[in-house]
């Protein structure tokens, strides 16, 4: 049984969470409403800035032409592949670096250089190596997401409390036991935060790849719309990307809550 004070505390938390969600919803509605009013009053050039109504009409038109879900699925599919591969490879390499400090010291400057290098500059090389298809798009996304994962996860592993590691060593714990019983559990929140960053980085990498080589996907729609000066199509593609990014973000939050339970 919870005390009355604890029940009031829980109600306060729920009330704050509800207020946050309501505020987020109101901001979106106000933005859309103001945008549409400005378009109706001709205070903005709808050819350049479009309007919510035109964006919705464009999405409906894509649906009626049976193009909408194909483009969405291709982008989501490429993003999920990049996210899973980037996360897995990144955690494995971060683990190897934590396990062997010599390897970590050798790799560290290369990670810094690769992380600061504009990945678009490598686009032509990636296309030549992998061909103009899904492989080059996924590889482009992996270059972004994997490096971010390695850096964040390894930093978390390295920042694990030293005294706890010394305590386990004094109790004759093996390196494998230290890793599985201390390092991984201590970095749960850091890994979840990395996943949240990684899903957005994977989506960014996929869109960059679709800009360069794709003949389908939301990145292709945006690029095609800009080439034919169809700003309604461009903004519709951006809106769809925002929706996909939000869904993926909340999916990670759901996974986080499930693991905490």
C-alpha positions in Angstrom: 0.0 0.0 0.0 1.2 3.4 -0.9 1.0 6.3 1.6 -1.1 9.4 0.7 2.1 11.4 0.3 3.5 8.9 -2.2 0.2 8.8 -4.1 0.2 12.6 -4.3 3.8 12.5 -5.6 2.9 10.0 -8.3 -0.2 12.1 -9.3 2.1 15.1 -9.6 4.5 13.3 -11.9 1.6 12.1 -14.1 0.2 15.7 -14.2 3.6 17.1 -15.3 4.0 14.5 -18.0 0.5 15.2 -19.3 1.2 18.9 -19.3 4.4 18.3 -21.3 2.5 16.3 -23.9 -0.3 18.8 -24.1 2.2 21.7 -24.5 4.0 19.8 -27.3 0.7 19.2 -29.1 -0.4 22.8 -28.7 2.9 24.0 -30.2 2.4 21.9 -33.3 -1.2 22.9 -33.7 -0.4 26.6 -33.3 2.5 26.3 -35.9 0.2 24.7 -38.4 -2.6 27.1 -37.8 -0.4 30.2 -38.1 1.3 28.8 -41.2 -2.1 28.2 -42.9 -3.4 31.7 -41.9 -0.3 33.4 -43.3 -0.8 31.4 -46.6 -4.6 32.3 -46.7 -3.8 36.0 -46.2 -1.1 35.9 -48.8 1.4 37.1 -46.2 3.8 34.4 -47.4 4.6 33.2 -50.9 2.9 29.7 -51.0 5.0 28.8 -54.1 8.1 29.0 -51.9 6.7 28.2 -48.4 3.7 26.0 -49.4 0.9 25.6 -46.9 -0.4 22.8 -44.6 -3.4 22.3 -47.0 -1.1 21.9 -50.1 1.2 19.6 -48.2 -1.8 17.4 -47.2 -3.1 17.4 -50.8 0.4 16.4 -52.0 0.5 13.5 -49.6 -3.0 12.4 -50.6 -1.9 12.6 -54.3 1.1 10.4 -53.6 -1.3 7.9 -51.9 -3.7 7.9 -54.8 -0.8 7.4 -57.2 0.3 4.4 -55.1 3.7 6.0 -54.6 3.5 7.0 -50.9 4.0 3.8 -49.0 6.7 2.5 -51.4 8.9 5.6 -50.7 8.2 5.5 -47.0 9.0 1.7 -46.7 12.3 2.0 -48.6 13.5 4.8 -46.4 12.4 3.0 -43.2 13.9 -0.3 -44.4 17.3 1.3 -45.2 17.3 3.2 -41.9 16.5 0.1 -39.8 19.3 -1.9 -41.5 21.8 1.0 -41.0 20.6 1.4 -37.3 20.9 -2.3 -36.4 24.3 -2.8 -38.2 25.7 0.5 -36.9 24.6 -0.2 -33.3 25.9 -3.7 -33.4 29.3 -2.9 -35.0 29.7 0.2 -32.8 29.2 -1.7 -29.5 31.5 -4.5 -30.6 34.3 -2.2 -31.6 33.8 -0.1 -28.4 34.0 -3.3 -26.4 37.3 -4.3 -28.1 38.7 -0.8 -27.4 37.8 -1.1 -23.7 39.2 -4.6 -23.5 42.5 -3.7 -25.1 43.8 -0.2 -24.3 46.6 -0.5 -26.9 44.0 -0.9 -29.7 42.0 2.0 -28.3 45.1 4.3 -28.4 45.8 3.3 -32.0 42.2 3.7 -33.2 41.3 6.9 -31.3 42.8 9.5 -33.6 41.4 7.8 -36.7 37.9 7.9 -35.2 38.3 11.6 -34.5 39.3 12.3 -38.1 36.6 10.1 -39.6 34.0 11.7 -37.3 34.9 15.2 -38.4 35.2 14.3 -42.1 32.1 15.4 -44.2 30.6 12.1 -45.3 29.1 13.6 -48.4 32.7 14.1 -49.6 33.0 10.3 -49.6 29.8 9.8 -51.6 31.3 9.5 -55.1 33.9 7.0 -53.8 31.2 5.0 -52.0 29.1 4.9 -55.2 32.1 3.6 -57.3 32.8 1.0 -54.7 29.3 -0.2 -53.9 27.3 0.8 -57.0 24.3 3.1 -57.3 21.9 1.2 -55.1 20.9 0.3 -51.6 24.4 -0.9 -50.6 25.9 2.6 -51.1 23.0 4.2 -49.2 23.4 1.8 -46.2 27.2 2.3 -46.3 26.8 6.1 -46.2 24.5 5.8 -43.2 26.9 3.3 -41.5 29.8 5.8 -41.8 27.8 8.2 -39.7 26.0 6.0 -37.2 28.8 3.5 -36.5 31.5 6.1 -35.6 29.0 8.0 -33.3 28.2 4.8 -31.6 31.8 3.8 -31.0 32.8 7.2 -29.6 29.8 7.5 -27.2 29.7 3.9 -26.0 33.5 3.7 -25.5 33.5 7.0 -23.6 30.8 5.6 -21.3 32.8 2.4 -20.8 35.9 4.4 -19.9 34.1 6.6 -17.5 32.8 3.7 -15.4 33.7 4.3 -11.7 37.2 3.2 -11.2 36.7 2.2 -7.5 34.0 -0.4 -8.5 36.4 -1.9 -11.0 39.2 -2.1 -8.4 36.7 -3.7 -6.0 35.8 -6.4 -8.5 39.5 -7.0 -9.3 40.2 -7.4 -5.6 37.5 -10.1 -5.4 39.3 -11.9 -8.2 36.7 -11.1 -10.9 37.8 -11.9 -14.5 37.7 -9.2 -17.2 34.7 -10.9 -18.7 32.9 -10.8 -15.3 33.8 -7.1 -14.9 32.4 -6.4 -18.4 29.1 -8.3 -18.0 28.4 -7.6 -14.3 29.6 -4.0 -14.1 30.5 -2.2 -17.4 27.3 -3.1 -19.3 24.8 -2.5 -16.5 26.5 0.8 -15.5 26.2 2.0 -19.1 22.6 1.1 -19.6 21.5 4.8 -19.8 24.4 5.7 -22.0 23.7 2.9 -24.5 20.0 3.9 -24.6 21.0 7.6 -25.2 23.3 6.4 -28.0 20.4 4.4 -29.6 18.3 7.6 -29.6 21.2 9.5 -31.3 22.0 6.6 -33.6 18.4 6.2 -35.0 18.5 9.9 -36.1 22.0 9.6 -37.5 21.0 6.6 -39.5 18.1 8.4 -40.9 20.3 11.4 -41.8 22.8 9.1 -43.5 20.1 7.3 -45.5 18.6 10.6 -46.7 22.1 11.8 -47.7 22.6 8.6 -49.7 19.2 8.9 -51.3 20.0 12.4 -52.4 23.0 11.0 -54.3 22.0 7.7 -55.8 18.4 6.6 -55.0 15.5 6.4 -57.5 13.0 5.9 -54.6 12.6 6.8 -51.0 11.7 10.1 -49.2 15.2 11.5 -50.0 14.6 10.9 -53.7 11.2 12.7 -53.4 12.7 15.7 -51.8 15.5 15.9 -54.4 13.1 15.4 -57.3 10.8 18.0 -55.9 13.6 20.6 -55.6 14.8 19.8 -59.2 11.3 20.5 -60.7 10.6 23.4 -58.3 7.8 21.5 -56.6 8.1 22.9 -53.1 4.9 21.2 -52.0 6.6 17.8 -52.7 9.7 18.9 -50.9 7.9 20.0 -47.7 5.6 17.0 -47.9 8.8 14.8 -47.9 10.2 16.7 -44.9 7.0 16.4 -43.0 6.9 12.6 -43.6 10.5 12.4 -42.4 9.6 14.2 -39.2 6.8 11.8 -38.6 9.1 8.8 -39.2 11.8 10.2 -36.9 9.2 10.8 -34.2 7.8 7.3 -34.4 11.3 5.8 -34.3 12.3 8.0 -31.3 9.2 6.9 -29.3 9.9 3.3 -30.2 13.3 3.6 -28.6 11.6 5.2 -25.5 9.2 2.2 -25.4 12.1 -0.3 -25.5 13.8 1.7 -22.8 10.7 1.5 -20.5 10.4 -2.3 -21.2 14.0 -2.9 -20.2 13.7 -0.8 -17.0 10.7 -3.0 -16.0 
